[in-house]
Amino acid sequence: MARRGSPFPDDERSDARERAMLLFYEADTKQVPVAEIVAAQVLPIDSLTRLLVDGTAAHRDEVDAVIAANARGWTLKRMPAIDLTVLRIASFELFHRPDVPTAVVLDEAVELAKRFSTDDSGRFVNGVLASVAKIARPPG
């Protein structure tokens, strides 16, 4: 069964990406470390969400540098918060989760951006991540 407004079926991996995005968004909005938001959760966080949150947080400087270098005409501060959060999580996956196919990372990131951000966010996220993917996973 597909989620409302989503071409992707309900899936634990998709849910984990969405939950990680929401945790980072809350942390950014409150201007606190994501670890503080994670610690305050009433319900336990599943292992994949934890992996995405911890890995993205640990590699934030690395992924921010790559995103900034590939977001032509955009600074990180100018990007919508959701777009930047989605880009960070997906970039972490591209660099540090070789078990996840590139197409899956890009498709799910674009879908999150479309569902939660601006009308242009899907195209923007797709363009940036396509460039990041060439660096993270060069062909051949």
C-alpha positions as CSV (number, residue, x, y, z in Angstrom):
1,M,0.0,0.0,0.0
2,A,1.5,3.4,-1.0
3,R,1.6,6.3,1.4
4,R,-0.8,9.1,0.6
5,G,0.8,11.3,-2.0
6,S,3.8,9.0,-2.4
7,P,4.7,6.6,-5.2
8,F,6.7,4.5,-2.7
9,P,5.1,1.7,-0.7
10,D,5.2,1.9,3.1
11,D,8.6,0.6,3.9
12,E,10.7,0.6,7.1
13,R,13.7,2.2,5.2
14,S,11.5,5.0,3.8
15,D,10.0,5.5,7.3
16,A,13.5,5.7,8.8
17,R,14.7,8.3,6.3
18,E,11.6,10.4,7.0
19,R,12.0,10.1,10.8
20,A,15.7,11.0,10.5
21,M,14.7,14.1,8.5
22,L,12.1,15.1,11.0
23,L,14.6,14.7,13.9
24,F,17.2,16.9,12.2
25,Y,14.5,19.4,11.2
26,E,13.4,19.6,14.9
27,A,17.0,20.0,16.0
28,D,17.7,22.8,13.5
29,T,14.4,24.6,14.3
30,K,15.2,24.5,18.1
31,Q,18.9,25.2,17.4
32,V,20.1,22.2,19.5
33,P,22.2,19.2,18.7
34,V,20.3,16.3,17.1
35,A,21.5,14.1,19.9
36,E,19.4,16.2,22.4
37,I,16.3,15.6,20.2
38,V,17.0,11.9,20.0
39,A,17.5,11.6,23.7
40,A,14.1,13.3,24.3
41,Q,12.1,10.9,22.2
42,V,9.4,9.0,24.0
43,L,9.3,6.1,21.6
44,P,12.5,4.2,20.8
45,I,14.2,5.0,17.6
46,D,14.7,2.1,15.2
47,S,18.2,1.0,14.3
48,L,18.1,2.4,10.7
49,T,16.9,5.8,11.9
50,R,19.7,5.8,14.5
51,L,22.3,4.9,11.9
52,L,21.1,7.7,9.6
53,V,21.0,10.3,12.4
54,D,24.3,9.3,13.9
55,G,26.1,8.9,10.6
56,T,24.8,12.1,9.1
57,A,25.7,14.0,12.3
58,A,29.2,12.5,12.4
59,H,29.9,13.4,8.8
60,R,28.1,16.7,8.7
61,D,31.2,18.8,7.8
62,E,32.1,16.4,5.0
63,V,28.6,16.3,3.5
64,D,28.1,20.0,3.9
65,A,31.3,20.7,1.9
66,V,30.3,18.4,-0.9
67,I,26.7,19.8,-1.0
68,A,28.0,23.4,-1.0
69,A,30.4,22.6,-3.9
70,N,27.6,21.0,-5.9
71,A,24.8,23.4,-5.2
72,R,25.6,25.9,-7.9
73,G,24.4,29.4,-7.0
74,W,23.2,28.3,-3.6
75,T,24.8,28.7,-0.2
76,L,23.8,26.3,2.6
77,K,22.3,29.2,4.5
78,R,20.0,30.1,1.6
79,M,18.6,26.6,1.1
80,P,15.2,25.6,2.6
81,A,15.8,23.7,5.9
82,I,14.1,20.6,4.7
83,D,16.1,20.6,1.4
84,L,19.4,20.9,3.3
85,T,18.4,18.2,5.7
86,V,17.4,15.8,3.0
87,L,20.6,16.5,1.1
88,R,22.7,15.8,4.2
89,I,21.1,12.5,4.9
90,A,21.2,11.4,1.2
91,S,24.8,12.5,0.8
92,F,25.8,10.5,3.9
93,E,24.1,7.5,2.4
94,L,25.9,8.0,-1.0
95,F,29.3,8.1,0.7
96,H,28.9,5.7,3.6
97,R,26.2,3.2,2.7
98,P,27.4,1.4,-0.4
99,D,24.7,-1.3,0.2
100,V,22.0,1.2,-0.8
101,P,21.6,1.6,-4.6
102,T,22.3,5.2,-5.8
103,A,18.8,5.3,-7.5
104,V,17.1,4.4,-4.2
105,V,19.0,7.2,-2.4
106,L,18.1,9.8,-5.0
107,D,14.5,8.7,-5.5
108,E,13.7,8.7,-1.8
109,A,15.4,12.0,-1.2
110,V,13.5,13.6,-4.1
111,E,10.3,12.2,-2.8
112,L,10.9,13.6,0.8
113,A,11.7,17.0,-0.7
114,K,8.6,17.0,-2.8
115,R,6.4,16.0,0.1
116,F,7.8,18.3,2.8
117,S,9.3,21.3,1.1
118,T,8.7,23.7,-1.8
119,D,7.4,23.1,-5.3
120,D,10.9,23.3,-6.8
121,S,12.6,21.2,-4.1
122,G,12.4,17.9,-5.9
123,R,14.2,19.2,-8.9
124,F,16.8,21.0,-6.8
125,V,17.5,18.0,-4.6
126,N,17.7,15.7,-7.6
127,G,20.2,18.1,-9.4
128,V,22.5,18.5,-6.4
129,L,22.4,14.8,-5.5
130,A,23.1,13.7,-9.1
131,S,26.4,15.7,-8.9
132,V,27.2,14.4,-5.4
133,A,26.6,10.8,-6.6
134,K,29.2,11.3,-9.3
135,I,31.8,12.1,-6.6
136,A,30.6,9.6,-4.0
137,R,30.1,6.7,-6.5
138,P,32.1,7.4,-9.6
139,P,31.1,5.2,-12.6
140,G,33.2,2.1,-13.3
